[in-house]
Amino acid sequence: MPGRRAAGLGSSLPGGDRLTAEPTVLTGARVVLPDGVVDGGRITVEGRSIVADDPRRPAAARDLSGHWIVPGFVDIHVHGGGGASFSADRAEDILTGVGTHRRHGTTTMVASTVTGELDDLARQAALLSELVEQGDLAGIHFEGPFISPHRCGAHKPSLLRDPHPSDVRKLIDAARGTAKMVTLAPELPGGLDSVRLLAEHGVIAAVGHTDAAYEATLEAIEAGATVATHLFNAMPTLLHRQPGPVAALLEDERVTVELVNDGVHLHPAVLELAFRSAGAGRVAFITDAMDAAGFGDGRYLLGPMEVDVTDGVARLVEGGSIAGSTLTLDTAFKRAVTVDGIPVTDAVRALSVNPARLLGVYDRVGSLEPGKDADLVVLNEAYDLVGVMRRGQWVVEP
């Protein structure tokens, strides 16, 4: 976007910028706080944190009149970006994807893998866990291989397997405490036992890429499943006599539903139906982004599968299935407010509050409150991103 300049991205990314040497006050903007919108609000940043405002204390002031300040976005389902995959075997490539999404406002993200051999996924988890431990990622999400061959989407069918608890445990152990979520099809052999295993180990069990009936989905929720992986996509259609997983996942207040708000994965009317049905407190907007996000059209690999990206839409070369997205969360935010008619405060819940709570990190991120990390996004009046701060550093300086 013209008129912006990118600053350093943090400890492990190249070109790290300095932390603010003295408190900085951001003034004049419309600030979205947990209890509503404050016109002409003030956010005081000291070091990496938001601190209580003290007008008597000397501080550098930054006038952001005519702008919005919202919490940094939290993405619980993203595979890569900037031409790089989170399944790469080099930390530098993974950090390229991290940096791309940070510049689009995602200050907290979980790295999603793609179906592969168990040993390969375990090796990927070992590398990703190092980046979690040093603060670049918030955790690991295994999407596959424990999914239905009938709803595999852009996952290679020959690499799929049933979710036997021993195999699920192997990936959890490989992640060394950094596994946050596993997507599986609960109707497969071992599915319910694996959901229980994940719940016992504090890992989110997500229902997705599934052919489960309504009743089987209810069983999975009772066993501990709490997320619907990209609701509607890669699962049976909602029918009046066969409601399938969609109805079960929408109706249960314990379930957070992922929605890909790119105008491709879901018709706007379907997105509105899901948002209104679940309510603003149970929606997490995700990108499901692959390498092309923030990079451009071309030929890519998603795991072992070849993908063509044309006009920003990613599809498998063989078969034409949608293969993730090229979405970034700043675009999802703007679309939610300007196209879908979602109030700004509800969009903030779907992009920041809800996913932070789901990950168990709401004590540090997800809202603009004293004591939390200074993770925030600055938007202009048209809801275009013009600034990003992460942990007190400008990633994109307005």
C-alpha positions in Angstrom: 0.0 0.0 0.0 1.5 3.4 -1.0 2.4 5.9 1.7 3.5 3.3 4.3 7.0 2.2 5.2 7.8 -1.1 6.8 9.9 -1.1 10.0 11.6 -4.0 11.7 9.6 -7.1 12.5 11.1 -8.3 15.8 13.6 -10.4 17.6 14.1 -13.2 15.0 13.2 -11.3 11.9 15.7 -9.2 10.0 16.0 -5.5 10.6 14.6 -5.4 14.1 13.5 -1.9 15.1 14.2 -0.4 18.5 11.6 -0.5 21.3 10.2 2.9 22.2 12.7 4.6 24.5 10.0 6.5 26.3 6.3 6.2 26.6 4.4 7.0 23.5 0.8 8.2 23.4 -1.3 7.6 20.4 -4.1 10.2 20.4 -7.1 11.4 18.5 -8.2 8.1 16.9 -11.4 6.1 17.3 -10.1 3.3 19.7 -12.0 0.0 20.0 -11.8 -1.1 23.6 -13.4 -4.1 25.2 -16.4 -2.0 26.4 -16.9 -0.1 23.1 -15.5 2.6 20.8 -13.9 5.7 22.3 -13.7 8.8 20.0 -10.5 10.7 20.4 -9.1 7.9 22.5 -5.6 7.5 23.9 -3.3 4.5 24.0 -0.1 4.8 26.0 2.7 2.4 25.0 5.8 1.8 27.1 8.4 -0.8 26.1 6.4 -3.7 24.7 3.2 -3.1 26.6 0.1 -0.9 26.9 0.2 1.0 30.2 -2.3 3.0 32.1 -2.5 6.5 30.8 -1.1 9.3 33.0 -1.5 12.8 31.4 1.0 14.2 33.9 3.8 12.0 32.7 6.0 13.3 29.9 5.5 11.2 26.7 5.9 11.5 23.0 2.5 12.1 21.4 1.4 10.7 18.0 -1.8 12.3 16.6 -3.9 9.7 14.7 -7.0 11.8 14.3 -9.2 10.5 11.5 -8.1 6.9 12.1 -9.2 3.7 13.9 -7.0 1.8 16.4 -8.0 -1.8 16.8 -6.3 -4.8 18.5 -3.7 -6.7 16.5 -5.3 -9.6 14.5 -5.0 -13.2 15.6 -5.0 -15.9 13.0 -5.5 -19.5 14.1 -5.4 -21.1 10.7 -2.7 -20.0 8.2 -0.3 -22.0 6.0 2.1 -19.3 4.7 2.5 -16.1 2.7 4.9 -13.9 1.0 5.9 -16.7 -1.4 6.9 -19.0 1.6 5.2 -21.9 3.3 5.0 -22.8 7.0 5.8 -26.3 5.9 9.2 -25.2 4.7 12.3 -26.8 6.1 14.1 -23.5 6.7 13.3 -21.1 9.5 14.1 -18.2 7.1 11.3 -19.2 4.8 8.8 -19.6 7.6 9.8 -16.1 8.9 9.1 -14.7 5.5 5.5 -15.8 5.8 5.3 -14.5 9.3 6.6 -11.1 8.3 4.1 -10.9 5.4 1.1 -11.4 7.6 2.5 -9.1 10.3 2.6 -6.3 7.8 -1.1 -7.0 7.1 -2.0 -6.7 10.8 -1.7 -10.3 12.1 0.4 -9.9 15.2 -0.4 -13.3 16.6 -0.6 -16.4 14.4 -0.6 -20.2 14.6 1.3 -22.0 11.8 -0.9 -24.6 10.0 0.7 -27.6 8.4 -0.6 -29.6 5.4 -1.2 -33.4 5.2 2.1 -35.3 4.8 3.8 -38.4 6.1 3.9 -38.6 9.9 7.7 -38.5 10.1 7.7 -35.4 7.8 5.1 -33.6 9.9 7.0 -34.5 13.1 10.2 -32.9 11.6 8.2 -29.8 10.6 6.7 -29.6 14.1 10.2 -29.6 15.6 11.3 -26.6 13.5 8.0 -24.7 14.1 8.2 -25.3 17.8 11.5 -23.5 17.9 9.9 -20.4 16.4 7.0 -20.7 18.9 9.5 -20.9 21.7 11.3 -17.7 20.5 8.0 -15.8 20.1 7.5 -15.6 16.4 4.5 -18.0 16.3 1.8 -18.7 18.8 1.6 -22.5 18.2 1.1 -25.2 15.6 -2.1 -26.4 13.9 -2.0 -29.8 12.3 -4.6 -29.8 9.4 -4.5 -33.4 8.4 -3.6 -36.2 7.8 -6.5 -37.4 10.0 -9.2 -36.3 7.6 -11.8 -37.8 5.3 -10.8 -39.0 1.8 -14.3 -37.9 0.7 -13.6 -34.2 1.8 -9.9 -33.9 1.4 -9.9 -30.7 -0.6 -6.3 -29.7 -1.3 -4.8 -32.6 0.8 -3.2 -35.5 -1.0 -5.5 -38.5 -0.7 -2.7 -41.1 -0.6 -1.3 -39.5 2.5 -4.5 -39.5 4.5 -4.8 -41.9 7.5 -7.3 -42.6 10.2 -6.9 -40.7 13.5 -5.5 -43.4 15.7 -4.6 -41.9 19.1 -1.1 -43.2 18.9 -0.5 -41.3 15.6 -2.1 -38.1 17.0 0.0 -38.4 20.1 3.2 -38.7 18.0 2.5 -35.3 16.4 1.6 -33.7 19.8 4.9 -35.0 21.3 6.9 -33.8 18.3 5.5 -30.3 18.9 7.0 -30.2 22.4 4.1 -28.5 24.0 3.4 -26.0 21.2 0.6 -27.9 19.5 -2.5 -25.7 19.7 -5.0 -27.5 17.4 -5.5 -30.6 15.3 -8.2 -30.8 12.6 -9.7 -34.3 12.1 -12.7 -36.1 10.8 -14.4 -37.6 13.9 -16.4 -40.2 12.0 -13.2 -42.1 11.1 -11.9 -45.0 13.2 -10.2 -43.6 16.3 -11.8 -40.2 15.8 -13.7 -39.8 19.0 -10.8 -41.3 21.1 -8.4 -38.9 19.5 -10.8 -36.0 20.3 -10.7 -37.1 23.9 -6.9 -37.4 23.8 -6.5 -33.9 22.5 -8.9 -32.5 25.1 -7.0 -34.2 27.9 -3.7 -32.7 26.6 -5.1 -29.2 26.3 -5.0 -29.2 22.5 -8.0 -27.9 20.5 -9.8 -30.6 18.6 -11.3 -29.2 15.4 -13.9 -30.9 13.3 -13.1 -30.4 9.6 -12.5 -32.1 6.2 -15.2 -34.4 7.5 -18.1 -36.4 6.1 -19.7 -36.8 9.5 -23.4 -36.8 10.0 -25.2 -34.5 12.4 -25.3 -37.1 15.2 -21.6 -38.0 14.8 -20.7 -34.4 15.0 -22.7 -34.0 18.2 -20.7 -37.0 19.6 -17.4 -35.2 18.7 -18.5 -32.1 20.5 -19.5 -34.0 23.6 -16.1 -35.7 23.4 -14.4 -32.3 23.5 -14.2 -30.8 20.0 -14.5 -27.0 20.2 -13.7 -25.7 16.7 -15.2 -26.0 13.2 -12.4 -25.8 10.7 -13.5 -23.4 7.9 -17.2 -24.0 8.4 -19.1 -25.1 5.2 -15.9 -25.8 3.3 -14.8 -29.5 3.0 -17.9 -30.9 4.8 -21.4 -31.9 3.7 -23.9 -29.3 2.7 -26.6 -28.2 5.1 -29.8 -30.0 4.0 -33.3 -29.9 5.5 -33.5 -33.6 6.3 -29.7 -34.2 6.7 -28.4 -31.2 8.6 -24.9 -32.7 8.8 -22.0 -31.2 10.7 -22.9 -27.6 9.8 -26.0 -27.5 11.9 -24.4 -29.3 14.8 -21.4 -27.0 14.9 -23.5 -23.8 14.5 -26.0 -24.6 17.3 -23.6 -25.6 20.1 -22.4 -22.6 22.2 -19.1 -24.5 23.0 -17.9 -24.4 19.4 -16.0 -21.6 17.7 -16.6 -21.5 14.0 -13.9 -20.5 11.5 -15.0 -18.5 8.5 -12.9 -17.5 5.5 -14.1 -14.1 4.6 -12.5 -13.6 1.1 -15.6 -13.6 -1.0 -14.5 -17.0 -2.6 -14.9 -19.6 0.1 -18.4 -18.4 1.2 -21.2 -16.5 -0.5 -21.8 -13.3 1.5 -25.3 -14.5 2.4 -23.9 -17.7 3.8 -21.3 -15.9 5.8 -24.0 -13.6 7.2 -26.1 -16.6 8.1 -23.3 -18.3 10.0 -22.2 -15.1 11.7 -25.8 -14.3 12.9 -26.5 -17.9 13.9 -23.3 -18.4 15.9 -23.2 -14.8 17.2 -20.2 -12.5 17.3 -18.8 -14.3 20.3 -18.3 -17.6 18.5 -16.8 -16.6 15.1 -13.1 -16.6 14.3 -12.2 -15.1 10.9 -9.2 -16.9 9.5 -7.2 -16.6 6.3 -6.4 -20.3 5.5 -3.7 -18.5 3.5 -1.1 -20.3 1.4 2.2 -19.1 0.0 0.7 -16.6 -2.5 -0.9 -14.4 0.2 0.8 -11.0 -0.1 2.9 -12.2 -3.1 0.9 -12.7 -6.3 -0.5 -15.0 -8.9 1.5 -18.0 -10.2 2.2 -21.7 -9.7 2.8 -22.9 -6.1 3.0 -26.0 -4.0 0.7 -26.6 -1.1 2.4 -29.6 0.6 3.0 -31.9 -2.3 0.0 -30.5 -4.4 0.5 -28.1 -7.3 -1.7 -25.0 -7.1 -2.5 -22.3 -9.7 -3.3 -18.9 -8.3 -5.2 -16.7 -10.8 -6.7 -13.3 -9.9 -6.0 -14.1 -6.3 -7.9 -17.4 -6.2 -5.9 -20.6 -5.4 -7.0 -23.9 -7.0 -5.4 -27.3 -7.4 -3.9 -27.8 -10.9 -5.4 -31.3 -10.9 -9.2 -31.2 -10.1 -9.6 -27.5 -9.5 -10.5 -27.7 -5.8 -10.0 -24.5 -3.8 -6.5 -24.7 -2.2 -6.5 -22.4 0.7 -6.6 -18.6 0.1 -4.5 -15.6 -0.6 -6.4 -13.6 2.0 -4.8 -11.4 4.7 -6.7 -10.4 7.8 -6.7 -6.7 7.0 -8.7 -7.5 3.9 -11.0 -9.8 5.9 -11.6 -6.9 8.4 -12.4 -4.3 5.7 -14.7 -6.7 3.9 -16.5 -7.6 7.1 -17.3 -3.9 7.8 -17.8 -2.5 4.3 -19.4 -5.5 2.4 -20.9 -7.7 5.1 -22.2 -4.9 7.2 -20.7 -6.3 10.4 -20.2 -3.6 13.2 -16.6 -2.7 13.8 -16.8 -4.0 17.4 -18.1 -7.4 16.2 -15.4 -7.6 13.5 -12.8 -7.0 16.3 -14.3 -9.9 18.3 -14.0 -12.2 15.3 -10.5 -11.1 14.3 -8.8 -10.6 17.7 -10.8 -11.3 20.9 -12.3 -14.7 20.1 -9.2 -16.3 18.6 -7.1 -15.0 21.4 -9.4 -16.5 24.0 -9.6 -19.7 22.1 -5.8 -20.0 22.2 -5.6 -19.1 25.8 -3.6 -16.0 25.3 -6.2 -13.3 25.9 -4.4 -12.2 29.0 -1.6 -10.9 26.7 -3.2 -10.1 23.3 -6.6 -9.6 21.7 -7.7 -6.3 23.2 -6.2 -2.9 24.0 -5.9 -2.9 27.8 -3.1 -1.9 30.2 -0.7 -4.7 30.9 -1.2 -6.4 27.6 1.2 -6.5 24.7 1.1 -3.3 22.6 -0.2 -5.1 19.5 -2.4 -2.9 17.5 -3.6 -2.0 13.9 -4.2 1.5 12.6 -6.8 1.9 9.9 -7.9 5.0 7.9 -11.5 6.1 7.5 -11.9 3.7 4.6 -10.7 0.8 6.8 -7.4 0.4 4.9 -4.5 -0.6 7.0 -1.9 2.2 7.5 0.0 1.1 10.6 0.9 -2.0 12.6 2.5 -2.2 16.0 3.6 -5.4 17.6 5.0 -5.6 21.2 5.7 -1.9 21.1 7.5 -1.9 17.8 6.1 -0.3 14.6 6.1 -3.1 11.9 4.3 -0.7 9.6 4.6 3.0 10.7 1.7 5.2 9.9 
